[in-house]
C-alpha cells in the first residue's frame, strides 16, 4: 500500500524480459519520452475516447536503469504527491506545475541522461515508467488497433470515459493497481535499498523536522525544505547514481518483511480483543480478554523469555523484564550493528529505522506482558494474586492506550483495509 506523499527516492532496475504497455492514437513508436504502464488495464484507457485506439506492447531487451519516486508520485492532485520530483527538478515545490506532465517528463529525462537513467518509476493508481528513449532498451512486441466504445475524437477522455453509461466507475485500471498495494509491490520494478535517499533522514534534511511536529503523516510536505538541505539531497542522489553499489549484501527487504509478519497480525488481534465496542468482545469478562491477550503476547515473546527471568514477589517496577526486552529489541539487528563499515549511508539509515521500530514494538509489548505477569495472568510465571475484575478493567484500559498508541505510531499500510472485509463482488480501492 502506497502513501500519497512520497518521501523516498530509490535507485533500481527493470529486469530483462518484462512487458510494458502504451495506449495512444498513433500507430507509430514514440520518438519522445512517453509513459509505459505495467498493466494493460492502465494503458488501455489512454486510447479510449480517441478515433484510433493503438495499444503498443514492449519488452525490455536489457535491464533498465530507473529512479523510483515513492508515494502516489504520478497522481495529479493537491497534497504533495509530486513534491520530491519538484525538488529534484526545480529545487523547490512548484504547485503551478502539477499538471505539466510533458514538461516534467522531458526535464526529468534530460536531467537523468548524465547518470545513464532510462526512466523513472511512479505510482498513480497503478505503476508506470516514464521511459526516455524508446529506441534504447525496448523492443516492440505488438501494436494493435483495438476496439474502443467511443469513436469521436476528443483531446482528452471526459467523465463519460471514466464513468460507464450507468454512472459506475470503470474500475479495471484501479483494480489492477490494487494488485500491487501490498508486499512485494510490483515485482517487475527491482529497487536497490542500499541506494536510497529519504526526506525522513533527519541528519540529511533537518529543516523538515520542525514543520512535521504534531502533524499526521498525510500532512508531511517538502515545502519548508531549506536550500541547504536541497543541495545535500541532490549531492546524495548524485552519489548513489554515479558510484557503483557497494551494498553489504544484507537482505533489507526480507528483514523488514520478517518484522512486519512477526508482529502485524498479533498486534491487530490484541487490538481487536481490547476493542470492547465490537459485539463478540463486549460480553467477555475482563479476565477472559486478558487471558486472550497474554496468549498473543506469549507467542511474540516466547523466544526471549529466559528461564532465569522471574518477577519479584512484590514491587511496581518492570525492570526484572529488561533481559526479555533486550533480546526482543536486538536479536534481528545486533550483527548488522557490528559491521557499520560494511554499510552504505542508505543502509545505515535503514538500520537506524529498523532498530528504532523494533525497540518501540518490544518496549510496548514487554511492558504489557510484565504487567500481565504482575496481575497473575501468565500461567508460566504464577504470582500469588487473585485477579479482580474491576482492577483488570483498569489494566485493560491502560493496555488499550498502549497498543493503540503503538499501532498509530507504526502506521503500517498492512492495517489499511475494509472492516469487515469486502465480499467477492466488492473491490477495495484504497
ZAMARGU-4260 file (C-alpha; in steps of 0.2 Angstrom, whole numbers, plus 5000, padded with zeros to 4 digits):
<rodrens>
0) 5000/5000/5000 | 5007/5017/4995 | 5006/5034/5004 | 5000/5049/4994 | 5015/5060/4999
5) 5032/5051/4995 | 5047/5055/5005 | 5060/5042/4997 | 5069/5041/4981 | 5077/5024/4977
10) 5088/5018/4963 | 5083/5002/4954 | 5081/4992/4938 | 5068/4984/4927 | 5075/4967/4923
15) 5077/4960/4905 | 5061/4952/4898 | 5047/4962/4906 | 5032/4968/4896 | 5025/4986/4897
20) 5011/4994/4888 | 5007/5011/4880 | 4990/5017/4874 | 4989/5031/4861 | 4980/5037/4845
25) 4996/5033/4834 | 5002/5018/4827 | 5020/5025/4827 | 5033/5021/4841 | 5035/5036/4852
30) 5051/5047/4847 | 5050/5057/4863 | 5049/5052/4881 | 5032/5044/4885 | 5024/5034/4899
35) 5023/5015/4900 | 5011/5006/4910 | 5015/4990/4920 | 4997/4983/4917 | 4987/4984/4901
40) 4972/4990/4911 | 4981/5006/4915 | 4987/5010/4897 | 4971/5005/4888 | 4960/5019/4895
45) 4973/5032/4887 | 4967/5027/4870 | 4948/5026/4874 | 4938/5041/4868 | 4950/5043/4853
50) 4946/5039/4835 | 4960/5027/4834 | 4965/5016/4849 | 4983/5010/4846 | 4989/4999/4860
55) 5008/4996/4860 | 5017/4982/4869 | 5035/4982/4873 | 5048/4971/4881 | 5064/4976/4889
60) 5079/4970/4880 | 5091/4973/4894 | 5090/4979/4912 | 5083/4997/4913 | 5091/5009/4925
65) 5077/5018/4934 | 5074/5030/4948 | 5059/5027/4959 | 5049/5041/4967 | 5038/5033/4981
70) 5020/5038/4986 | 5007/5042/4974 | 5020/5051/4964 | 5011/5051/4947 | 4994/5057/4954
75) 4990/5075/4948 | 4982/5081/4964 | 4985/5094/4978 | 4993/5087/4994 | 5011/5085/4989
80) 5011/5069/4979 | 5024/5077/4967 | 5035/5086/4980 | 5050/5075/4978 | 5050/5076/4959
85) 5049/5095/4961 | 5064/5096/4972 | 5074/5085/4960 | 5070/5096/4945 | 5067/5113/4951
90) 5074/5114/4969 | 5058/5118/4977 | 5039/5113/4977 | 5031/5121/4962 | 5012/5119/4964
95) 5008/5128/4947 | 5017/5114/4938 | 5007/5100/4945 | 4999/5096/4928 | 5013/5100/4917
100) 5017/5082/4913 | 5025/5084/4897 | 5037/5097/4904 | 5040/5086/4919 | 5045/5070/4909
105) 5056/5080/4896 | 5066/5088/4910 | 5067/5073/4921 | 5074/5063/4906 | 5086/5077/4901
110) 5092/5078/4920 | 5094/5059/4921 | 5104/5057/4905 | 5120/5062/4914 | 5118/5047/4925
115) 5113/5034/4912 | 5095/5033/4918 | 5082/5025/4906 | 5067/5031/4915 | 5058/5035/4931
120) 5045/5024/4940 | 5030/5031/4949 | 5013/5026/4956 | 4996/5033/4951 | 4983/5021/4954
125) 4994/5008/4946 | 5013/5009/4942 | 5021/5017/4927 | 5038/5020/4920 | 5042/5037/4912
130) 5053/5030/4898 | 5065/5042/4890 | 5071/5033/4874 | 5060/5020/4865 | 5075/5015/4854
135) 5085/5011/4869 | 5081/4995/4880 | 5064/4991/4872 | 5058/4980/4858 | 5041/4981/4851
140) 5030/4965/4854 | 5014/4971/4846 | 5005/4987/4840 | 4986/4983/4840 | 4972/4994/4833
145) 4959/4990/4847 | 4941/4992/4848 | 4935/5007/4858 | 4917/5010/4864 | 4919/5029/4859
150) 4923/5034/4841 | 4923/5053/4841 | 4939/5062/4843 | 4942/5071/4859 | 4958/5079/4866
155) 4956/5070/4882 | 4944/5057/4889 | 4930/5066/4898 | 4920/5059/4913 | 4909/5048/4901
160) 4925/5038/4898 | 4930/5036/4916 | 4911/5033/4921 | 4901/5019/4912 | 4884/5023/4905
165) 4876/5019/4921 | 4887/5031/4931 | 4898/5017/4939 | 4917/5019/4940 | 4925/5009/4927
170) 4937/5001/4940 | 4948/4989/4929 | 4963/5000/4930 | 4960/5004/4948 | 4959/4985/4952
175) 4975/4981/4943 | 4984/4994/4953 | 4977/4987/4969 | 4986/4970/4965 | 5002/4979/4970
180) 4996/4988/4985 | 5004/4976/4997 | 5021/4966/4998 | 5030/4964/4987 | 5023/4979/4977
185) 5026/4977/4958 | 5039/4963/4956 | 5044/4970/4939 | 5052/4985/4947 | 5068/4980/4957
190) 5073/4993/4970 | 5091/4993/4977 | 5088/4998/4995 | 5106/5001/4998 | 5105/5016/4987
195) 5091/5027/4993 | 5088/5045/4999 | 5074/5049/5011 | 5067/5066/5016 | 5064/5057/5033
200) 5083/5057/5036 | 5084/5070/5050 | 5103/5071/5048 | 5102/5075/5029 | 5086/5086/5030
205) 5085/5094/5047 | 5074/5108/5041 | 5059/5097/5039 | 5059/5091/5057 | 5050/5106/5065
210) 5037/5108/5052 | 5031/5090/5054 | 5029/5091/5073 | 5011/5087/5078 | 5007/5083/5060
215) 4999/5067/5054 | 5010/5058/5040 | 4997/5063/5027 | 5001/5081/5031 | 5020/5079/5029
220) 5026/5090/5014 | 5043/5096/5007 | 5038/5114/5005 | 5048/5120/5020 | 5064/5112/5015
225) 5079/5124/5016 | 5090/5127/5000 | 5105/5120/5010 | 5095/5103/5013 | 5090/5103/4994
230) 5109/5104/4990 | 5113/5090/5002 | 5099/5079/4995 | 5105/5082/4977 | 5123/5078/4982
235) 5117/5061/4989 | 5106/5057/4974 | 5121/5061/4963 | 5132/5050/4973 | 5121/5035/4973
240) 5118/5036/4954 | 5137/5039/4949 | 5145/5026/4961 | 5143/5008/4959 | 5133/4999/4973
245) 5144/4994/4987 | 5130/4985/4996 | 5134/4975/5011 | 5123/4961/5004 | 5110/4962/5018
250) 5093/4957/5013 | 5084/4973/5019 | 5068/4969/5011 | 5067/4952/5019 | 5072/4959/5036
255) 5058/4972/5035 | 5046/4958/5030 | 5051/4947/5044 | 5047/4961/5057 | 5031/4965/5049
260) 5025/4947/5048 | 5030/4944/5066 | 5020/4957/5074 | 5007/4964/5062 | 4993/4951/5064
265) 4996/4948/5083 | 4995/4967/5087 | 4979/4968/5077 | 4972/4953/5086 | 4976/4961/5103
270) 4968/4977/5097 | 4953/4968/5092 | 4952/4959/5110 | 4954/4976/5118 | 4940/4984/5107
275) 4925/4981/5119 | 4913/4990/5107 | 4913/4975/5095 | 4899/4963/5098 | 4909/4947/5100
280) 4920/4955/5113 | 4908/4966/5123 | 4901/4951/5133 | 4918/4944/5138 | 4924/4947/5156
285) 4940/4957/5159 | 4948/4940/5164 | 4944/4932/5148 | 4950/4946/5137 | 4966/4947/5147
290) 4969/4928/5145 | 4967/4930/5126 | 4979/4945/5126 | 4993/4935/5136 | 4992/4921/5124
295) 4996/4933/5110 | 5010/4941/5120 | 5017/4924/5125 | 5018/4919/5106 | 5028/4935/5102
300) 5040/4935/5117 | 5042/4916/5120 | 5059/4916/5110 | 5066/4929/5123 | 5059/4924/5140
305) 5074/4916/5149 | 5072/4903/5162 | 5080/4914/5175 | 5069/4929/5172 | 5056/4929/5186
310) 5047/4944/5194 | 5050/4949/5212 | 5036/4944/5225 | 5031/4962/5226 | 5036/4979/5218
315) 5029/4991/5205 | 5045/4991/5193 | 5046/4981/5177 | 5065/4981/5177 | 5065/4962/5180
320) 5059/4960/5162 | 5073/4970/5154 | 5083/4955/5148 | 5067/4950/5138 | 5066/4967/5131
325) 5085/4967/5127 | 5084/4951/5117 | 5067/4956/5108 | 5074/4973/5103 | 5091/4967/5097
330) 5090/4950/5090 | 5087/4955/5072 | 5100/4969/5071 | 5114/4965/5083 | 5125/4958/5070
335) 5121/4971/5057 | 5126/4984/5070 | 5143/4976/5072 | 5148/4979/5054 | 5144/4998/5052
340) 5159/5000/5040 | 5151/4987/5028 | 5135/4998/5026 | 5132/5011/5014 | 5125/5028/5020
345) 5107/5022/5014 | 5109/5005/5024 | 5114/5014/5040 | 5098/5024/5038 | 5088/5008/5036
350) 5097/5000/5051 | 5093/5016/5061 | 5074/5014/5056 | 5073/4996/5059 | 5081/4997/5076
355) 5070/5011/5082 | 5055/5002/5076 | 5059/4986/5084 | 5064/4994/5100 | 5047/5003/5102
360) 5037/4987/5097 | 5047/4977/5111 | 5046/4991/5124 | 5027/4991/5122 | 5023/4973/5122
365) 5036/4968/5135 | 5028/4982/5146 | 5011/4975/5144 | 5017/4957/5146 | 5026/4962/5163
370) 5010/4970/5169 | 5000/4954/5165 | 5013/4944/5174 | 5011/4955/5189 | 4992/4953/5189
375) 4995/4934/5189 | 4989/4931/5171 | 5004/4921/5164 | 5002/4903/5170 | 5021/4900/5166
380) 5025/4913/5179 | 5012/4911/5193 | 5010/4925/5205 | 5001/4925/5222 | 4987/4937/5215
385) 4969/4935/5214 | 4963/4943/5198 | 4950/4956/5202 | 4938/4961/5188 | 4937/4980/5192
390) 4956/4981/5193 | 4958/4971/5177 | 4946/4983/5168 | 4958/4997/5173 | 4973/4987/5167
395) 4964/4983/5150 | 4960/5002/5148 | 4979/5005/5150 | 4984/4992/5138 | 4972/4998/5125
400) 4980/5015/5126 | 4997/5007/5124 | 4993/4996/5110 | 4983/5009/5100 | 4997/5021/5103
405) 5010/5009/5096 | 4999/5004/5081 | 4996/5023/5077 | 5015/5026/5078 | 5019/5012/5067
410) 5005/5016/5055 | 5009/5001/5044 | 5000/5000/5027 | 4995/4982/5030 | 4982/4988/5043
415) 4973/4999/5029 | 4959/4988/5025 | 4940/4987/5024 | 4932/4981/5041 | 4924/4969/5039
420) 4932/4963/5024 | 4924/4966/5007 | 4914/4952/4998 | 4920/4944/4982 | 4909/4956/4972
425) 4916/4972/4980 | 4934/4978/4977 | 4943/4989/4989 | 4952/5003/4980 | 4962/5011/4995
</rodrens>
